[in-house]
Amino acid sequence: MSGHEATPAEHRELRYVVVSVLVLVSLLIVQIGAGLVRQAMANEPSTLEKVKTCLVERSRPFESADDDPVASSAERGALRVDVFGDRVTVALGGSERDAERVYDAYVSVAPSGVVGTTLDLRRKVVFLWDRPPTAAQRDFMYLCTLDAQD
């Protein structure tokens, strides 16, 4: 009594079935991985939230900049904070182009002495200070907005 020997056609068919199962398992693994990445990204705080956290951790109370239509137009939000005696409005652009748009809007309505003294553009972030900031004040805000600058 001999067992049935598989023909070459049956070997090919078995090979296709095994390859198909492996491809399906691979696609399933990729889908699960993509879902995990998407979920991890969705839980990340916004850029504005990161700036607020930095300020809170350094005992710098902040407030909304909703009364400033130029700052409020920034794609990632805006806020106002007192940094060691000098208030600054911070507008977080969604891109360098967005930040340049906000900066240009300020330039169009600001007195000439503001540009270069109290108005500052750093990559995707626009700073409008009440008075010309000291190096320490400027550095403090650069530190708290590092995530926004990328």
C-alpha positions in Angstrom: 0.0 0.0 0.0 1.7 3.1 -1.1 0.7 6.7 -0.4 -0.4 9.1 -3.1 2.6 10.9 -4.5 2.1 14.5 -5.3 2.4 15.6 -8.9 4.5 18.6 -9.9 1.2 20.6 -10.4 0.2 19.8 -6.8 3.6 21.0 -5.5 3.2 24.3 -7.4 -0.3 24.7 -6.0 0.9 24.0 -2.5 3.7 26.5 -2.9 1.2 29.2 -4.1 -1.0 28.6 -1.1 2.0 28.9 1.3 3.3 32.1 -0.3 -0.3 33.6 -0.3 -0.6 32.8 3.4 2.8 34.4 4.2 1.8 37.5 2.2 -1.5 37.8 4.1 0.3 37.4 7.5 2.9 40.1 6.5 0.1 42.5 5.5 -1.7 41.9 8.8 1.5 42.6 10.7 2.1 45.9 8.7 -1.5 47.0 9.4 -1.1 46.3 13.1 2.2 48.2 13.2 0.7 51.2 11.3 -2.2 51.3 13.7 0.1 51.4 16.7 2.2 54.2 15.2 -1.0 56.2 14.3 -2.3 55.7 17.9 1.1 56.8 19.4 1.1 59.9 17.2 -2.4 60.8 18.1 -1.6 60.8 21.8 1.3 63.3 21.4 0.5 66.8 22.8 0.2 69.7 20.3 3.1 72.1 19.9 1.1 74.7 21.8 0.6 72.3 24.7 4.4 71.5 24.7 5.2 75.3 25.0 2.6 75.7 27.8 4.1 72.7 29.6 7.6 74.2 29.4 6.3 77.5 30.8 4.4 75.8 33.6 7.5 73.7 34.6 9.4 77.0 34.8 6.8 78.8 36.8 5.9 81.2 34.0 2.1 81.8 33.9 0.7 82.4 30.5 -2.6 83.6 29.0 -4.4 83.4 25.7 -3.6 85.8 22.9 -7.1 85.7 21.5 -7.4 89.5 21.6 -4.5 89.7 19.1 -5.9 88.8 15.7 -2.5 88.6 14.1 -1.1 86.2 16.6 -4.3 84.2 16.8 -4.1 83.6 13.0 -1.0 81.4 13.5 -1.8 77.8 12.5 -0.5 76.2 15.7 -1.8 78.8 18.1 -0.6 81.7 20.2 -0.1 82.8 23.8 1.2 85.6 25.9 3.6 85.2 28.8 5.6 87.4 31.2 9.3 86.5 31.0 11.2 88.1 33.9 9.4 91.4 33.7 8.8 91.6 29.9 5.6 90.4 28.3 5.9 88.6 25.0 3.2 87.4 22.5 4.3 84.1 20.9 2.7 83.0 17.6 3.4 79.4 16.6 3.3 79.1 12.8 2.4 75.8 11.2 5.3 76.2 8.8 8.1 78.8 8.1 5.8 80.3 5.5 3.0 80.7 8.0 5.3 82.3 10.5 6.6 84.7 7.9 3.0 85.6 7.1 2.3 86.4 10.7 5.6 88.4 11.0 4.8 90.3 7.8 1.3 91.1 9.2 2.9 92.6 12.3 5.4 94.5 10.2 2.6 96.0 8.2 0.9 97.5 11.3 3.8 98.1 13.6 5.8 101.3 14.1 9.2 101.2 12.4 11.1 100.9 15.7 9.5 97.5 16.5 11.1 95.6 13.7 14.4 94.2 14.8 13.9 95.3 18.5 10.7 93.8 19.8 9.5 91.8 16.9 11.5 88.6 16.2 11.1 85.7 13.8 12.7 82.4 14.6 12.0 79.7 12.0 8.3 78.9 12.7 7.8 81.1 15.7 7.1 84.9 15.9 7.8 86.8 19.2 6.4 90.2 19.8 7.9 91.7 23.0 6.5 94.7 24.9 10.1 96.0 25.3 13.3 94.9 23.7 14.2 91.6 25.5 17.4 90.9 27.2 19.5 87.9 26.0 18.3 85.9 28.9 14.7 86.6 28.2 15.1 85.8 24.5 17.0 82.6 25.3 14.4 81.5 27.7 11.6 81.7 25.1 13.8 80.1 22.4 14.3 77.2 24.8 10.5 76.8 25.5 9.7 77.0 21.8 12.3 74.6 20.5 9.7 72.0 19.5 7.8 74.7 17.6 10.8 75.7 15.6 11.3 72.3 13.9 
